[in-house]
Amino acid sequence: MADLFLSYARDDQSTVDMLAAALEARGYSVWWDRHMESGAQFSKEIEQQIERAKATLVCWSRESAESRWVRDEANYAAERDKLLAVTLDGTLPPMGFGQFHALSLEDWKGDAQALTPLINAVAHKLGDEADDRAPALPVPEPKLKASWLVVAIAAFLAAVGALVIPTLIADDYTAEEAMQASIAVLPFEALSEDESDEYFGRGIAEELLNSLSKFPDLKVAGRASAFSFEDSDALNNEIGEQLGVEHILQGTVRRAGDRVRITASLTSAGDGTQLWSETYERELTDIFAIQDDIVEELARVLQFRLGVGAGAGRAEGRGVDPRAYEAYLRGLDFWHRREDPQNRFEAIASFKETTELDPKFADGWSALGMGVAWSSSYVKEAFGFDAVEVTENALRRARALDPGNARANAVLAAWEKDVDAALVAFDAAYDRAPNDSLVNYAGGMMYEYRGDFDAAVRHFDRALLLDPLNLTVQRVRALALGAVGRYGEVEDDIRGLATCGELCDYGHVIMAANGLVASLHAGEPAKISRWLELLGHNHARAPSQTEYDRLWLSWLEGRAREVVDGTPFTAAPFTDAQNFSLGVGMATPASLLAQGGQVENALDLLEVGYRKRELFGANDFWPLLDGRYEFPDAMRRHPRFHAIWANPDMARLAEVRRAAGQTAGLPLPMPQ
């Protein structure tokens, strides 16, 4: 009984001869038709040997893909879970076999070391039976077991198979090494003059991007970075160089009445070679079927061309009301242009409309939860609803419909103040989409809250690797580095982003404020002074959008001046805590207010912030660190401060932070 049966086309005999010899040299017994005894009945002997062999290695090529014999042998092996595959000349496996990963031997010249991935795959397939003959080689264990996908990209991939393949990413690889296979998805160009086609094309591209981010071995450039090249004249090689990717997916979309035509193509970023292209034209109600076909075929190409396995998907997304899906895509488009507050409102309104049109569409609920959770300071006045209530309901509905929904779990991980529930949510999001920049961004914020800044920085690093041009990721990563004393590594870059040019908007104010926050934490007075000057310059050109923004920035500037030149910082009494809202947390403003002499007012802010779920917002961790923002002792010994930390979720947070070695800012014993 042979270990391996080789299936191949006669034109490839010379290469197969070398391959058989190399496998035998590694201790495997190999049968192929050159071993047939003279006079043996050809088909009968083949049938007996393929049945007896422990595995069948199919050698795909242009010739073998057309061979009825090779296809029959491959099908026989696949039905018995005995199929392994290689491609000798770059030919993709034929229809019906795309879900079986084919290792590339396109440039193989007989080098034994180059066969290591194949030897590992053979050992993995044969299991312990091969261990006593094959040399001791590390067999890669699956880091993330994944299903073959036929994807309904109404949101994410839908699993329809059960093929499990081992990932090639070792745990000790760097992020760069682990994601050498890489792709950017550019906005699909609208070919009609209908303005709605523009967001439709961007939305289709974003959903493809979200789907591909679930491939565990594939680096997918984040949305902010990839979409920054919309309407750009940059060549593919320039885009690839700036985003650090090897492949570009792009396309067009045209709608006419009830019909839609979508063209998608995959090209090499290096030389512009087109690797795959297809056009789909159907009824608009079949939009999900079109997306199924695009991603199924794209996944097949990716699985071979880029050497990646299938991602982990979900069986959700079919049957979505087309009107709801269009509202959802429109909302995503507005959301990614939310620097303008009106666009933020339009995004939330569109997400709300999505859930009303189709209450069973999980991604509609997850998008609504995201929009409201990260816009809490805006929604009450604009929509008249309670942000906490709407966020909780939306994320709960999304996870009930799709428990592994990456976006819903990522937002919950960053927003939820129960540290244990947040960790569970993050694990679910990361299992579903490990290469999604939003998931890693949310993970960084969650770990900051827990006091594990090493883990936070790792996830922010990964988010930035995936989305290198995303200014928000750059900003929050810089703050995390500041928390661990590494702000100097990125200070010049952040200053460049914060410096106004011909245009100056409130984003420059926020970036300068972040720079001042990080430098004031533990920086030199000279650096603090430069950031203070930049903030003042930006604020004069782009005034605060709300009275509360103006207030907390005045407290920040007052504390900075006290450090720089000794000017005493005294905050005026503040009596509007019930309405105070920044959307970025109340901890740092409260600490500054207390340092300005208004301890009782500061405690008012903390109590309101706790009730509103805005006590510690995104990156508002400074009062829980040793430094110039730490809650002053007078607060930490106050009975009202202790009462806040006596709540079960706060008590658990204190326990987790102490276990991480972070005790700054936590309650101190009250005076006897």
Secondary structure, DSSP 8 states (H G I E B T S, - for coil): --SEEEE--GGGHHHHHHHHHHHHHTT--EE-GGG--TT--HHHHHHHHHHHSSEEEEEE-TTGGG-HHHHHHHHHHHHTT-EEEEESSS----TT-TTS-EEE-TT--S-SGGGHHHHHHHHHHHGGGGTTTS--------SS----B---TTSS--B-----------TTS-HHHHT-EEEEE---EE-SS-HHHHHHHHHHHHHHHHHHTT-TTEEE--HHHHHTTTT----HHHHHHHHT-SEEEEEEEEEETTEEEEEEEEEETTT--EEEEEEEEEEGGGHHHHHHHHHHHHHHHHHHHT--------S--TT--HHHHHHHHHHHHHHTTTTSHHHHHHHHHHHHHHHHH-TT-HHHHHHHHHHHHTTHHHHHHHH-S-HHHHHHHHHHHHHHH-TT-HHHHHHHHHH---HHHHHHHHHHHHHH-TT-HHHHHHHHHHHHHHT-HHHHHHHHHHHHHHSTT-HHHHHHHHHHHHHTT-GGGTHHHHHHHHS--S---HHHHHHHHHHHHHHHHH--HHHHHHHHHHHHHHHHHS--SSHHHHHHHHHHHHHHHHHHH-----------TTT---SS-SHHHHHHHHHTT-HHHHHHHHHHHHHTT-SS-TT--GGGSSSTTS--HHHHTSHHHHHHHTSHHHHHHHHHHHHTT--TTS------
